[in-house]
Amino acid sequence: KTKRGILPKQATRVLKTWLFKHLLHPYPTEEEKKSLADHTNLSALQVNNWFINARRRILQPI
């Protein structure tokens, strides 16, 4: 059984802010992903996966 990684609240706040500012096109460029990763102290893969999940969990119900 693998442990689910729960991201820090500060990191998810930064990512959600970006997501809601770009509702019409919620796909960050590679540069934006790198910038967000640096800003949140997450890896680029974590940022990438967060956006994949967020588009499913947050945006699809809307």
mmCIF file of the N, C-alpha and C atoms, coordinates in Angstrom:
data_MODEL
# 
_entry.id   MODEL 
# 
loop_
_atom_site.group_PDB 
_atom_site.id 
_atom_site.type_symbol 
_atom_site.label_atom_id 
_atom_site.label_alt_id 
_atom_site.label_comp_id 
_atom_site.label_asym_id 
_atom_site.label_entity_id 
_atom_site.label_seq_id 
_atom_site.pdbx_PDB_ins_code 
_atom_site.Cartn_x 
_atom_site.Cartn_y 
_atom_site.Cartn_z 
_atom_site.occupancy 
_atom_site.B_iso_or_equiv 
_atom_site.pdbx_formal_charge 
_atom_site.auth_seq_id 
_atom_site.auth_comp_id 
_atom_site.auth_asym_id 
_atom_site.auth_atom_id 
_atom_site.pdbx_PDB_model_num 
ATOM 1   N N  . LYS A 1 1  ? 0.848   -1.189 0.000   1.00 0.00 ? 1  LYS A N  1 
ATOM 2   C CA . LYS A 1 1  ? 0.000   0.000  0.000   1.00 0.00 ? 1  LYS A CA 1 
ATOM 3   C C  . LYS A 1 1  ? 0.889   1.246  0.000   1.00 0.00 ? 1  LYS A C  1 
ATOM 4   N N  . THR A 1 2  ? 0.621   2.161  -0.932  1.00 0.00 ? 2  THR A N  1 
ATOM 5   C CA . THR A 1 2  ? 1.455   3.357  -0.964  1.00 0.00 ? 2  THR A CA 1 
ATOM 6   C C  . THR A 1 2  ? 0.791   4.486  -0.185  1.00 0.00 ? 2  THR A C  1 
ATOM 7   N N  . LYS A 1 3  ? 1.641   5.334  0.394   1.00 0.00 ? 3  LYS A N  1 
ATOM 8   C CA . LYS A 1 3  ? 1.137   6.454  1.189   1.00 0.00 ? 3  LYS A CA 1 
ATOM 9   C C  . LYS A 1 3  ? 0.744   7.601  0.262   1.00 0.00 ? 3  LYS A C  1 
ATOM 10  N N  . ARG A 1 4  ? -0.444  8.124  0.471   1.00 0.00 ? 4  ARG A N  1 
ATOM 11  C CA . ARG A 1 4  ? -0.890  9.263  -0.330  1.00 0.00 ? 4  ARG A CA 1 
ATOM 12  C C  . ARG A 1 4  ? -0.151  10.502 0.133   1.00 0.00 ? 4  ARG A C  1 
ATOM 13  N N  . GLY A 1 5  ? 0.421   11.239 -0.812  1.00 0.00 ? 5  GLY A N  1 
ATOM 14  C CA . GLY A 1 5  ? 1.101   12.471 -0.454  1.00 0.00 ? 5  GLY A CA 1 
ATOM 15  C C  . GLY A 1 5  ? 0.097   13.608 -0.389  1.00 0.00 ? 5  GLY A C  1 
ATOM 16  N N  . ILE A 1 6  ? -0.026  14.212 0.775   1.00 0.00 ? 6  ILE A N  1 
ATOM 17  C CA . ILE A 1 6  ? -0.899  15.373 0.897   1.00 0.00 ? 6  ILE A CA 1 
ATOM 18  C C  . ILE A 1 6  ? -0.004  16.602 0.798   1.00 0.00 ? 6  ILE A C  1 
ATOM 19  N N  . LEU A 1 7  ? -0.283  17.437 -0.181  1.00 0.00 ? 7  LEU A N  1 
ATOM 20  C CA . LEU A 1 7  ? 0.576   18.590 -0.417  1.00 0.00 ? 7  LEU A CA 1 
ATOM 21  C C  . LEU A 1 7  ? 0.325   19.676 0.630   1.00 0.00 ? 7  LEU A C  1 
ATOM 22  N N  . PRO A 1 8  ? 1.343   20.476 0.914   1.00 0.00 ? 8  PRO A N  1 
ATOM 23  C CA . PRO A 1 8  ? 1.177   21.563 1.885   1.00 0.00 ? 8  PRO A CA 1 
ATOM 24  C C  . PRO A 1 8  ? 0.082   22.545 1.451   1.00 0.00 ? 8  PRO A C  1 
ATOM 25  N N  . LYS A 1 9  ? -0.652  23.080 2.438   1.00 0.00 ? 9  LYS A N  1 
ATOM 26  C CA . LYS A 1 9  ? -1.745  24.004 2.133   1.00 0.00 ? 9  LYS A CA 1 
ATOM 27  C C  . LYS A 1 9  ? -1.280  25.216 1.329   1.00 0.00 ? 9  LYS A C  1 
ATOM 28  N N  . GLN A 1 10 ? -0.105  25.723 1.672   1.00 0.00 ? 10 GLN A N  1 
ATOM 29  C CA . GLN A 1 10 ? 0.423   26.890 0.952   1.00 0.00 ? 10 GLN A CA 1 
ATOM 30  C C  . GLN A 1 10 ? 0.628   26.565 -0.530  1.00 0.00 ? 10 GLN A C  1 
ATOM 31  N N  . ALA A 1 11 ? 1.124   25.374 -0.808  1.00 0.00 ? 11 ALA A N  1 
ATOM 32  C CA . ALA A 1 11 ? 1.366   24.956 -2.196  1.00 0.00 ? 11 ALA A CA 1 
ATOM 33  C C  . ALA A 1 11 ? 0.046   24.834 -2.959  1.00 0.00 ? 11 ALA A C  1 
ATOM 34  N N  . THR A 1 12 ? -0.950  24.193 -2.340  1.00 0.00 ? 12 THR A N  1 
ATOM 35  C CA . THR A 1 12 ? -2.230  24.034 -3.041  1.00 0.00 ? 12 THR A CA 1 
ATOM 36  C C  . THR A 1 12 ? -2.910  25.381 -3.230  1.00 0.00 ? 12 THR A C  1 
ATOM 37  N N  . ARG A 1 13 ? -2.693  26.307 -2.305  1.00 0.00 ? 13 ARG A N  1 
ATOM 38  C CA . ARG A 1 13 ? -3.279  27.644 -2.450  1.00 0.00 ? 13 ARG A CA 1 
ATOM 39  C C  . ARG A 1 13 ? -2.706  28.336 -3.689  1.00 0.00 ? 13 ARG A C  1 
ATOM 40  N N  . VAL A 1 14 ? -1.404  28.238 -3.881  1.00 0.00 ? 14 VAL A N  1 
ATOM 41  C CA . VAL A 1 14 ? -0.748  28.842 -5.052  1.00 0.00 ? 14 VAL A CA 1 
ATOM 42  C C  . VAL A 1 14 ? -1.268  28.197 -6.342  1.00 0.00 ? 14 VAL A C  1 
ATOM 43  N N  . LEU A 1 15 ? -1.369  26.872 -6.349  1.00 0.00 ? 15 LEU A N  1 
ATOM 44  C CA . LEU A 1 15 ? -1.820  26.161 -7.547  1.00 0.00 ? 15 LEU A CA 1 
ATOM 45  C C  . LEU A 1 15 ? -3.285  26.468 -7.861  1.00 0.00 ? 15 LEU A C  1 
ATOM 46  N N  . LYS A 1 16 ? -4.136  26.513 -6.824  1.00 0.00 ? 16 LYS A N  1 
ATOM 47  C CA . LYS A 1 16 ? -5.557  26.835 -7.039  1.00 0.00 ? 16 LYS A CA 1 
ATOM 48  C C  . LYS A 1 16 ? -5.719  28.256 -7.555  1.00 0.00 ? 16 LYS A C  1 
ATOM 49  N N  . THR A 1 17 ? -4.916  29.180 -7.036  1.00 0.00 ? 17 THR A N  1 
ATOM 50  C CA . THR A 1 17 ? -4.977  30.567 -7.499  1.00 0.00 ? 17 THR A CA 1 
ATOM 51  C C  . THR A 1 17 ? -4.686  30.619 -8.996  1.00 0.00 ? 17 THR A C  1 
ATOM 52  N N  . TRP A 1 18 ? -3.639  29.910 -9.421  1.00 0.00 ? 18 TRP A N  1 
ATOM 53  C CA . TRP A 1 18 ? -3.306  29.882 -10.859 1.00 0.00 ? 18 TRP A CA 1 
ATOM 54  C C  . TRP A 1 18 ? -4.460  29.270 -11.651 1.00 0.00 ? 18 TRP A C  1 
ATOM 55  N N  . LEU A 1 19 ? -4.997  28.161 -11.136 1.00 0.00 ? 19 LEU A N  1 
ATOM 56  C CA . LEU A 1 19 ? -6.069  27.446 -11.832 1.00 0.00 ? 19 LEU A CA 1 
ATOM 57  C C  . LEU A 1 19 ? -7.284  28.345 -12.062 1.00 0.00 ? 19 LEU A C  1 
ATOM 58  N N  . PHE A 1 20 ? -7.705  29.064 -11.017 1.00 0.00 ? 20 PHE A N  1 
ATOM 59  C CA . PHE A 1 20 ? -8.908  29.885 -11.141 1.00 0.00 ? 20 PHE A CA 1 
ATOM 60  C C  . PHE A 1 20 ? -8.681  31.142 -11.971 1.00 0.00 ? 20 PHE A C  1 
ATOM 61  N N  . LYS A 1 21 ? -7.430  31.584 -12.070 1.00 0.00 ? 21 LYS A N  1 
ATOM 62  C CA . LYS A 1 21 ? -7.122  32.736 -12.944 1.00 0.00 ? 21 LYS A CA 1 
ATOM 63  C C  . LYS A 1 21 ? -7.118  32.324 -14.415 1.00 0.00 ? 21 LYS A C  1 
ATOM 64  N N  . HIS A 1 22 ? -6.974  31.017 -14.676 1.00 0.00 ? 22 HIS A N  1 
ATOM 65  C CA . HIS A 1 22 ? -6.876  30.519 -16.052 1.00 0.00 ? 22 HIS A CA 1 
ATOM 66  C C  . HIS A 1 22 ? -7.965  29.493 -16.344 1.00 0.00 ? 22 HIS A C  1 
ATOM 67  N N  . LEU A 1 23 ? -9.192  29.787 -15.894 1.00 0.00 ? 23 LEU A N  1 
ATOM 68  C CA . LEU A 1 23 ? -10.289 28.828 -16.046 1.00 0.00 ? 23 LEU A CA 1 
ATOM 69  C C  . LEU A 1 23 ? -10.569 28.449 -17.500 1.00 0.00 ? 23 LEU A C  1 
ATOM 70  N N  . LEU A 1 24 ? -10.412 29.399 -18.408 1.00 0.00 ? 24 LEU A N  1 
ATOM 71  C CA . LEU A 1 24 ? -10.734 29.118 -19.803 1.00 0.00 ? 24 LEU A CA 1 
ATOM 72  C C  . LEU A 1 24 ? -9.709  28.196 -20.461 1.00 0.00 ? 24 LEU A C  1 
ATOM 73  N N  . HIS A 1 25 ? -8.478  28.226 -19.962 1.00 0.00 ? 25 HIS A N  1 
ATOM 74  C CA . HIS A 1 25 ? -7.427  27.355 -20.503 1.00 0.00 ? 25 HIS A CA 1 
ATOM 75  C C  . HIS A 1 25 ? -6.529  26.910 -19.340 1.00 0.00 ? 25 HIS A C  1 
ATOM 76  N N  . PRO A 1 26 ? -6.987  25.905 -18.565 1.00 0.00 ? 26 PRO A N  1 
ATOM 77  C CA . PRO A 1 26 ? -6.257  25.516 -17.343 1.00 0.00 ? 26 PRO A CA 1 
ATOM 78  C C  . PRO A 1 26 ? -5.063  24.594 -17.593 1.00 0.00 ? 26 PRO A C  1 
ATOM 79  N N  . TYR A 1 27 ? -4.254  24.958 -18.591 1.00 0.00 ? 27 TYR A N  1 
ATOM 80  C CA . TYR A 1 27 ? -3.092  24.139 -18.936 1.00 0.00 ? 27 TYR A CA 1 
ATOM 81  C C  . TYR A 1 27 ? -1.832  24.999 -18.898 1.00 0.00 ? 27 TYR A C  1 
ATOM 82  N N  . PRO A 1 28 ? -1.081  24.950 -17.788 1.00 0.00 ? 28 PRO A N  1 
ATOM 83  C CA . PRO A 1 28 ? 0.136   25.757 -17.709 1.00 0.00 ? 28 PRO A CA 1 
ATOM 84  C C  . PRO A 1 28 ? 1.206   25.265 -18.692 1.00 0.00 ? 28 PRO A C  1 
ATOM 85  N N  . THR A 1 29 ? 1.979   26.218 -19.216 1.00 0.00 ? 29 THR A N  1 
ATOM 86  C CA . THR A 1 29 ? 3.093   25.851 -20.093 1.00 0.00 ? 29 THR A CA 1 
ATOM 87  C C  . THR A 1 29 ? 4.187   25.197 -19.248 1.00 0.00 ? 29 THR A C  1 
ATOM 88  N N  . GLU A 1 30 ? 5.182   24.644 -19.919 1.00 0.00 ? 30 GLU A N  1 
ATOM 89  C CA . GLU A 1 30 ? 6.288   24.013 -19.191 1.00 0.00 ? 30 GLU A CA 1 
ATOM 90  C C  . GLU A 1 30 ? 6.994   25.039 -18.298 1.00 0.00 ? 30 GLU A C  1 
ATOM 91  N N  . GLU A 1 31 ? 7.148   26.280 -18.818 1.00 0.00 ? 31 GLU A N  1 
ATOM 92  C CA . GLU A 1 31 ? 7.802   27.331 -18.025 1.00 0.00 ? 31 GLU A CA 1 
ATOM 93  C C  . GLU A 1 31 ? 6.962   27.668 -16.792 1.00 0.00 ? 31 GLU A C  1 
ATOM 94  N N  . GLU A 1 32 ? 5.646   27.749 -16.989 1.00 0.00 ? 32 GLU A N  1 
ATOM 95  C CA . GLU A 1 32 ? 4.759   28.055 -15.861 1.00 0.00 ? 32 GLU A CA 1 
ATOM 96  C C  . GLU A 1 32 ? 4.793   26.937 -14.824 1.00 0.00 ? 32 GLU A C  1 
ATOM 97  N N  . LYS A 1 33 ? 4.838   25.698 -15.287 1.00 0.00 ? 33 LYS A N  1 
ATOM 98  C CA . LYS A 1 33 ? 4.924   24.566 -14.356 1.00 0.00 ? 33 LYS A CA 1 
ATOM 99  C C  . LYS A 1 33 ? 6.215   24.626 -13.550 1.00 0.00 ? 33 LYS A C  1 
ATOM 100 N N  . LYS A 1 34 ? 7.316   24.944 -14.233 1.00 0.00 ? 34 LYS A N  1 
ATOM 101 C CA . LYS A 1 34 ? 8.606   25.035 -13.541 1.00 0.00 ? 34 LYS A CA 1 
ATOM 102 C C  . LYS A 1 34 ? 8.583   26.161 -12.512 1.00 0.00 ? 34 LYS A C  1 
ATOM 103 N N  . SER A 1 35 ? 8.011   27.293 -12.914 1.00 0.00 ? 35 SER A N  1 
ATOM 104 C CA . SER A 1 35 ? 7.891   28.434 -12.012 1.00 0.00 ? 35 SER A CA 1 
ATOM 105 C C  . SER A 1 35 ? 7.031   28.084 -10.798 1.00 0.00 ? 35 SER A C  1 
ATOM 106 N N  . LEU A 1 36 ? 5.903   27.427 -11.033 1.00 0.00 ? 36 LEU A N  1 
ATOM 107 C CA . LEU A 1 36 ? 5.021   27.018 -9.933  1.00 0.00 ? 36 LEU A CA 1 
ATOM 108 C C  . LEU A 1 36 ? 5.729   26.007 -9.025  1.00 0.00 ? 36 LEU A C  1 
ATOM 109 N N  . ALA A 1 37 ? 6.482   25.084 -9.621  1.00 0.00 ? 37 ALA A N  1 
ATOM 110 C CA . ALA A 1 37 ? 7.214   24.091 -8.834  1.00 0.00 ? 37 ALA A CA 1 
ATOM 111 C C  . ALA A 1 37 ? 8.245   24.784 -7.934  1.00 0.00 ? 37 ALA A C  1 
ATOM 112 N N  . ASP A 1 38 ? 8.969   25.760 -8.495  1.00 0.00 ? 38 ASP A N  1 
ATOM 113 C CA . ASP A 1 38 ? 9.960   26.491 -7.700  1.00 0.00 ? 38 ASP A CA 1 
ATOM 114 C C  . ASP A 1 38 ? 9.269   27.259 -6.573  1.00 0.00 ? 38 ASP A C  1 
ATOM 115 N N  . HIS A 1 39 ? 8.161   27.885 -6.902  1.00 0.00 ? 39 HIS A N  1 
ATOM 116 C CA . HIS A 1 39 ? 7.438   28.729 -5.947  1.00 0.00 ? 39 HIS A CA 1 
ATOM 117 C C  . HIS A 1 39 ? 6.838   27.919 -4.795  1.00 0.00 ? 39 HIS A C  1 
ATOM 118 N N  . THR A 1 40 ? 6.422   26.671 -5.080  1.00 0.00 ? 40 THR A N  1 
ATOM 119 C CA . THR A 1 40 ? 5.743   25.851 -4.073  1.00 0.00 ? 40 THR A CA 1 
ATOM 120 C C  . THR A 1 40 ? 6.646   24.802 -3.430  1.00 0.00 ? 40 THR A C  1 
ATOM 121 N N  . ASN A 1 41 ? 7.908   24.729 -3.871  1.00 0.00 ? 41 ASN A N  1 
ATOM 122 C CA . ASN A 1 41 ? 8.850   23.708 -3.387  1.00 0.00 ? 41 ASN A CA 1 
ATOM 123 C C  . ASN A 1 41 ? 8.360   22.285 -3.677  1.00 0.00 ? 41 ASN A C  1 
ATOM 124 N N  . LEU A 1 42 ? 7.634   22.126 -4.789  1.00 0.00 ? 42 LEU A N  1 
ATOM 125 C CA . LEU A 1 42 ? 7.212   20.795 -5.231  1.00 0.00 ? 42 LEU A CA 1 
ATOM 126 C C  . LEU A 1 42 ? 8.036   20.436 -6.466  1.00 0.00 ? 42 LEU A C  1 
ATOM 127 N N  . SER A 1 43 ? 7.975   19.166 -6.849  1.00 0.00 ? 43 SER A N  1 
ATOM 128 C CA . SER A 1 43 ? 8.656   18.776 -8.088  1.00 0.00 ? 43 SER A CA 1 
ATOM 129 C C  . SER A 1 43 ? 7.750   19.111 -9.267  1.00 0.00 ? 43 SER A C  1 
ATOM 130 N N  . ALA A 1 44 ? 8.332   19.186 -10.455 1.00 0.00 ? 44 ALA A N  1 
ATOM 131 C CA . ALA A 1 44 ? 7.547   19.464 -11.659 1.00 0.00 ? 44 ALA A CA 1 
ATOM 132 C C  . ALA A 1 44 ? 6.506   18.357 -11.861 1.00 0.00 ? 44 ALA A C  1 
ATOM 133 N N  . LEU A 1 45 ? 6.868   17.133 -11.527 1.00 0.00 ? 45 LEU A N  1 
ATOM 134 C CA . LEU A 1 45 ? 5.931   16.007 -11.659 1.00 0.00 ? 45 LEU A CA 1 
ATOM 135 C C  . LEU A 1 45 ? 4.729   16.181 -10.720 1.00 0.00 ? 45 LEU A C  1 
ATOM 136 N N  . GLN A 1 46 ? 4.984   16.625 -9.497  1.00 0.00 ? 46 GLN A N  1 
ATOM 137 C CA . GLN A 1 46 ? 3.882   16.857 -8.547  1.00 0.00 ? 46 GLN A CA 1 
ATOM 138 C C  . GLN A 1 46 ? 2.939   17.940 -9.057  1.00 0.00 ? 46 GLN A C  1 
ATOM 139 N N  . VAL A 1 47 ? 3.515   19.009 -9.597  1.00 0.00 ? 47 VAL A N  1 
ATOM 140 C CA . VAL A 1 47 ? 2.700   20.103 -10.145 1.00 0.00 ? 47 VAL A CA 1 
ATOM 141 C C  . VAL A 1 47 ? 1.877   19.573 -11.314 1.00 0.00 ? 47 VAL A C  1 
ATOM 142 N N  . ASN A 1 48 ? 2.526   18.841 -12.194 1.00 0.00 ? 48 ASN A N  1 
ATOM 143 C CA . ASN A 1 48 ? 1.851   18.271 -13.358 1.00 0.00 ? 48 ASN A CA 1 
ATOM 144 C C  . ASN A 1 48 ? 0.676   17.389 -12.926 1.00 0.00 ? 48 ASN A C  1 
ATOM 145 N N  . ASN A 1 49 ? 0.921   16.477 -11.994 1.00 0.00 ? 49 ASN A N  1 
ATOM 146 C CA . ASN A 1 49 ? -0.125  15.577 -11.512 1.00 0.00 ? 49 ASN A CA 1 
ATOM 147 C C  . ASN A 1 49 ? -1.238  16.337 -10.806 1.00 0.00 ? 49 ASN A C  1 
ATOM 148 N N  . TRP A 1 50 ? -0.876  17.382 -10.047 1.00 0.00 ? 50 TRP A N  1 
ATOM 149 C CA . TRP A 1 50 ? -1.892  18.176 -9.360  1.00 0.00 ? 50 TRP A CA 1 
ATOM 150 C C  . TRP A 1 50 ? -2.855  18.791 -10.372 1.00 0.00 ? 50 TRP A C  1 
ATOM 151 N N  . PHE A 1 51 ? -2.325  19.320 -11.473 1.00 0.00 ? 51 PHE A N  1 
ATOM 152 C CA . PHE A 1 51 ? -3.193  19.929 -12.490 1.00 0.00 ? 51 PHE A CA 1 
ATOM 153 C C  . PHE A 1 51 ? -4.070  18.883 -13.181 1.00 0.00 ? 51 PHE A C  1 
ATOM 154 N N  . ILE A 1 52 ? -3.524  17.706 -13.450 1.00 0.00 ? 52 ILE A N  1 
ATOM 155 C CA . ILE A 1 52 ? -4.320  16.633 -14.053 1.00 0.00 ? 52 ILE A CA 1 
ATOM 156 C C  . ILE A 1 52 ? -5.507  16.305 -13.144 1.00 0.00 ? 52 ILE A C  1 
ATOM 157 N N  . ASN A 1 53 ? -5.218  16.126 -11.853 1.00 0.00 ? 53 ASN A N  1 
ATOM 158 C CA . ASN A 1 53 ? -6.277  15.794 -10.899 1.00 0.00 ? 53 ASN A CA 1 
ATOM 159 C C  . ASN A 1 53 ? -7.241  16.954 -10.690 1.00 0.00 ? 53 ASN A C  1 
ATOM 160 N N  . ALA A 1 54 ? -6.725  18.166 -10.630 1.00 0.00 ? 54 ALA A N  1 
ATOM 161 C CA . ALA A 1 54 ? -7.572  19.333 -10.381 1.00 0.00 ? 54 ALA A CA 1 
ATOM 162 C C  . ALA A 1 54 ? -8.559  19.550 -11.522 1.00 0.00 ? 54 ALA A C  1 
ATOM 163 N N  . ARG A 1 55 ? -8.105  19.349 -12.753 1.00 0.00 ? 55 ARG A N  1 
ATOM 164 C CA . ARG A 1 55 ? -9.020  19.509 -13.899 1.00 0.00 ? 55 ARG A CA 1 
ATOM 165 C C  . ARG A 1 55 ? -10.158 18.499 -13.798 1.00 0.00 ? 55 ARG A C  1 
ATOM 166 N N  . ARG A 1 56 ? -9.854  17.295 -13.294 1.00 0.00 ? 56 ARG A N  1 
ATOM 167 C CA . ARG A 1 56 ? -10.902 16.276 -13.114 1.00 0.00 ? 56 ARG A CA 1 
ATOM 168 C C  . ARG A 1 56 ? -11.798 16.582 -11.920 1.00 0.00 ? 56 ARG A C  1 
ATOM 169 N N  . ARG A 1 57 ? -11.184 16.872 -10.776 1.00 0.00 ? 57 ARG A N  1 
ATOM 170 C CA . ARG A 1 57 ? -11.928 16.959 -9.528  1.00 0.00 ? 57 ARG A CA 1 
ATOM 171 C C  . ARG A 1 57 ? -12.574 18.329 -9.303  1.00 0.00 ? 57 ARG A C  1 
ATOM 172 N N  . ILE A 1 58 ? -11.893 19.405 -9.735  1.00 0.00 ? 58 ILE A N  1 
ATOM 173 C CA . ILE A 1 58 ? -12.386 20.748 -9.449  1.00 0.00 ? 58 ILE A CA 1 
ATOM 174 C C  . ILE A 1 58 ? -13.165 21.304 -10.636 1.00 0.00 ? 58 ILE A C  1 
ATOM 175 N N  . LEU A 1 59 ? -12.615 21.200 -11.843 1.00 0.00 ? 59 LEU A N  1 
ATOM 176 C CA . LEU A 1 59 ? -13.235 21.862 -12.991 1.00 0.00 ? 59 LEU A CA 1 
ATOM 177 C C  . LEU A 1 59 ? -14.370 21.074 -13.627 1.00 0.00 ? 59 LEU A C  1 
ATOM 178 N N  . GLN A 1 60 ? -14.277 19.757 -13.676 1.00 0.00 ? 60 GLN A N  1 
ATOM 179 C CA . GLN A 1 60 ? -15.346 18.989 -14.323 1.00 0.00 ? 60 GLN A CA 1 
ATOM 180 C C  . GLN A 1 60 ? -16.704 19.162 -13.642 1.00 0.00 ? 60 GLN A C  1 
ATOM 181 N N  . PRO A 1 61 ? -16.778 19.153 -12.301 1.00 0.00 ? 61 PRO A N  1 
ATOM 182 C CA . PRO A 1 61 ? -18.100 19.388 -11.677 1.00 0.00 ? 61 PRO A CA 1 
ATOM 183 C C  . PRO A 1 61 ? -18.690 20.757 -12.020 1.00 0.00 ? 61 PRO A C  1 
ATOM 184 N N  . ILE A 1 62 ? -17.826 21.744 -12.249 1.00 0.00 ? 62 ILE A N  1 
ATOM 185 C CA . ILE A 1 62 ? -18.299 23.084 -12.639 1.00 0.00 ? 62 ILE A CA 1 
ATOM 186 C C  . ILE A 1 62 ? -18.790 22.986 -14.063 1.00 0.00 ? 62 ILE A C  1 
# 
